[in-house]
């Protein structure tokens, strides 16, 4: 996505949707972002979560106005969960979660347990098919979007917008392209200055809500790891009020299970070949 002058009145959502069709208000967009724990990256982290929210372009435009108005009330130019001081902004997360809930048609999410992934499939095997933990999770979300679109009898898969700045973007782009996902964009979650041109790279505000969802998907896994709890033993009483608000959005995020990782390795073996490294267009990780 290009850049625009600092004083430009620009809507990333409207621009992206006008590219997709004449009636931009009815275009459906799925916005994805990925959350990493501050202590490391996917290469040394125990889990990674990708979360996404979907709605029409018209609804996302309304969302943008309401979301930014709430942030302005708290004196914030944008939202990034890792940077937020909860002591200074009591009640903000719940307000933002409700805004996201009221404007989202559906949620998608994938939590990859990184160590389990690497135990099941070697890094060499993953690299051969343009995957790592992040792109595995992003590709899984894309698969669920495609399944939803088919179930709803849509003529095409909604345009996917992923946040920039996440390690593994190249692998994800290659994997999506090979698997037939062509309407894919990457954008920052908030306006960023291009130091070379002096122009602003417009942000896609729905990615800020996706960031909140991704955090809430990741946080229970982090707490289980810190407390030495067995996978699946985390009770509802340990979840946050924000989690319960976002849980009301239709959609069922997934966590990688041992059997699905074993099945994925079998897929790699079956589809690998000399002429084409792999064809995973029908692969739908669970």
C-alpha positions in Angstrom: 0.0 0.0 0.0 1.4 3.4 -0.9 1.9 6.5 1.1 0.0 9.8 1.2 0.9 13.4 2.3 0.7 14.2 5.9 -2.2 16.5 5.5 -4.2 14.1 3.3 -7.8 13.0 4.4 -7.3 9.3 3.8 -9.2 6.2 4.7 -7.3 3.0 4.2 -10.5 0.9 4.3 -12.3 3.0 1.7 -9.4 3.0 -0.6 -8.8 -0.8 -0.3 -12.5 -1.5 -0.8 -12.8 0.8 -3.9 -10.1 -1.3 -5.5 -12.1 -4.5 -4.9 -15.4 -3.2 -6.3 -17.6 -0.3 -7.2 -19.9 -0.5 -4.1 -17.1 -0.2 -1.5 -19.5 -0.1 1.4 -20.5 -3.8 0.8 -17.0 -5.2 0.5 -16.1 -7.6 3.2 -12.7 -7.3 4.7 -10.9 -9.6 7.2 -8.2 -7.8 9.2 -5.5 -9.9 10.9 -2.7 -9.1 13.2 -0.3 -11.2 15.2 0.7 -10.8 18.8 4.1 -11.7 20.2 5.0 -11.8 23.9 7.6 -9.1 24.6 10.1 -11.6 25.9 10.9 -13.2 22.6 10.0 -14.0 19.0 8.4 -17.0 17.4 11.9 -18.6 17.2 12.2 -19.0 20.9 8.6 -18.5 22.1 6.3 -21.2 23.4 3.2 -19.9 21.5 2.1 -17.4 18.9 -1.5 -16.3 18.2 -3.0 -14.7 15.1 -6.4 -13.2 15.5 -8.7 -11.6 12.9 -12.0 -9.8 12.8 -14.3 -9.5 9.7 -17.0 -7.1 8.6 -18.1 -5.1 5.6 -16.2 -2.0 4.6 -19.1 0.3 5.5 -19.1 -1.2 9.0 -15.4 -0.9 9.3 -15.6 2.8 8.4 -18.1 3.3 11.2 -15.9 1.3 13.5 -12.9 3.5 12.8 -14.8 6.6 13.9 -16.1 5.1 17.1 -12.8 3.4 18.0 -10.7 6.5 17.4 -13.1 8.7 19.4 -12.8 6.3 22.4 -9.0 6.4 22.1 -9.0 10.2 21.9 -11.1 10.3 25.1 -8.2 8.6 26.8 -5.6 10.7 25.1 -4.2 7.9 22.9 -3.4 8.3 19.2 -3.7 4.6 18.6 -4.0 1.3 20.4 -1.3 -1.4 20.8 -2.0 -3.8 23.7 1.6 -4.3 24.7 2.2 -0.6 25.1 -0.9 0.1 27.2 -0.6 1.1 30.9 -3.7 -0.4 32.4 -3.4 1.6 35.6 -3.7 4.8 33.7 -6.6 3.6 31.4 -9.1 1.8 33.6 -12.1 0.5 31.7 -10.5 1.2 28.3 -10.1 -2.4 27.3 -13.7 -3.3 28.0 -14.9 -0.3 26.0 -12.7 -1.2 23.0 -13.7 -4.9 23.2 -17.4 -3.9 23.1 -16.7 -1.6 20.1 -15.0 -4.5 18.3 -17.9 -6.8 19.2 -20.6 -4.4 17.9 -18.8 -4.0 14.6 -17.5 -7.5 13.8 -19.4 -10.1 11.9 -17.1 -12.9 12.8 -13.7 -13.7 14.4 -11.0 -16.0 13.4 -7.9 -17.1 15.3 -5.1 -19.6 15.5 -2.8 -20.3 18.4 0.3 -22.3 17.5 2.3 -24.0 20.2 5.7 -23.4 18.8 7.6 -26.1 20.6 5.1 -28.7 19.7 5.1 -27.6 16.0 8.9 -28.0 15.9 8.8 -31.3 17.6 6.3 -32.6 14.9 7.8 -30.9 11.9 11.5 -29.9 11.6 12.4 -26.3 10.7 13.9 -27.6 7.5 10.6 -29.2 6.5 8.7 -26.1 7.4 11.1 -23.9 5.4 10.7 -26.1 2.3 6.9 -25.3 2.3 7.3 -21.6 3.1 6.0 -21.9 6.7 7.1 -21.0 10.2 5.0 -20.6 13.3 3.6 -17.2 12.3 2.8 -18.2 8.7 1.3 -21.5 9.9 -1.1 -19.5 12.1 -1.8 -16.9 9.4 -2.4 -19.6 6.8 -4.7 -21.4 9.1 -6.8 -18.3 9.6 -7.0 -17.8 5.9 -8.2 -21.3 5.5 -11.0 -20.7 8.0 -12.0 -17.6 6.2 -12.2 -19.5 2.9 -14.3 -22.2 4.5 -16.7 -19.6 5.9 -16.9 -17.9 2.5 -17.7 -21.2 0.8 -20.3 -22.1 3.4 -22.0 -18.6 2.9 -21.9 -19.1 -0.9 -19.7 -16.1 -1.6 -18.2 -15.8 -5.0 -14.8 -15.1 -3.7 -12.8 -15.1 -0.4 -12.8 -11.8 1.4 -9.8 -9.6 1.0 -7.3 -10.4 3.8 -5.3 -7.6 5.5 -2.4 -8.6 7.8 -0.4 -6.3 10.0 3.1 -5.4 8.9 6.1 -5.8 11.1 5.7 -9.5 12.0 8.6 -11.9 11.3 7.5 -14.5 8.8 5.7 -12.2 6.4 7.6 -13.4 3.4 6.8 -17.1 4.2 3.1 -16.2 4.7 2.9 -14.3 1.4 4.5 -17.1 -0.5 2.3 -19.8 1.1 -0.9 -17.8 0.5 0.0 -17.1 -3.1 0.7 -20.8 -3.8 -2.5 -21.8 -2.2 -4.7 -19.5 -4.3 -5.2 -16.5 -1.9 -4.7 -13.5 -4.2 -6.5 -10.6 -2.4 -4.0 -10.2 0.4 -2.6 -6.9 1.7 -0.2 -5.9 4.5 -0.6 -2.6 6.3 0.4 -0.9 9.6 -2.2 -0.8 12.3 -1.7 3.0 12.7 -0.3 5.8 10.6 3.4 5.7 10.2 5.8 8.3 8.7 7.8 7.2 5.8 11.2 8.8 6.5 12.3 8.6 2.9 9.4 10.5 1.4 8.0 12.5 4.3 4.6 11.0 3.6 2.3 8.9 5.9 1.8 5.2 5.4 -1.9 5.0 6.3 -2.9 2.6 9.0 -5.7 0.1 8.9 -7.5 0.8 12.2 -9.3 -2.6 12.4 -5.9 -4.2 12.9 -5.8 -2.5 16.3 -8.9 -4.5 17.3 -7.4 -7.6 15.9 -4.4 -6.9 18.0 -6.6 -6.9 21.1 -8.2 -10.2 20.0 -4.8 -11.8 19.4 -3.6 -10.8 22.9 -6.6 -12.3 24.5 -6.0 -15.5 22.6 -2.3 -15.6 23.5 -2.6 -14.6 27.2 -4.2 -17.8 28.6 -1.5 -19.9 26.9 1.1 -17.6 28.4 -0.4 -18.0 31.9 -0.6 -21.8 31.6 3.1 -21.9 30.6 4.1 -19.7 33.4 2.2 -21.7 36.0 3.2 -25.1 34.6 -0.4 -26.0 33.9 -1.3 -28.8 31.5 -2.7 -27.8 28.2 -6.5 -27.5 28.4 -6.6 -27.2 32.2 -7.1 -23.4 32.2 -10.4 -22.6 33.8 -12.9 -19.9 32.8 -12.3 -18.1 36.1 -8.8 -17.3 34.9 -10.0 -15.5 31.8 -10.4 -11.7 31.6 -13.6 -9.7 31.2 -12.3 -8.7 27.8 -12.0 -12.3 26.7 -15.7 -12.9 27.5 -16.8 -9.8 25.5 -14.8 -10.9 22.5 -16.0 -14.4 22.9 -19.5 -13.2 22.0 -18.4 -12.5 18.4 -19.3 -15.5 16.3 -16.3 -17.8 15.4 -14.2 -20.4 17.1 -10.4 -19.7 17.3 -8.3 -22.9 17.3 -5.2 -24.2 19.1 -2.8 -26.6 17.4 -3.2 -30.1 18.8 -0.8 -33.0 18.6 -2.9 -35.0 16.2 -3.4 -32.1 13.8 0.4 -31.4 13.8 1.0 -35.1 13.0 -1.5 -34.9 10.2 0.2 -31.8 8.9 3.5 -33.6 8.7 1.8 -36.4 6.7 0.5 -33.7 4.3 4.0 -32.4 3.7 5.2 -35.9 2.8 2.2 -36.6 0.5 2.3 -33.4 -1.4 6.1 -32.9 -1.7 7.6 -33.6 -5.0 10.5 -32.6 -7.3 8.5 -30.3 -9.7 6.6 -28.5 -7.0 7.7 -28.4 -3.4 4.2 -28.7 -2.1 0.6 -28.1 -3.0 -1.4 -27.3 0.1 -4.4 -25.5 -1.4 -6.8 -27.9 0.3 -5.0 -28.0 3.6 -7.1 -26.8 6.6 -5.2 -27.0 9.9 -7.2 -27.5 13.0 
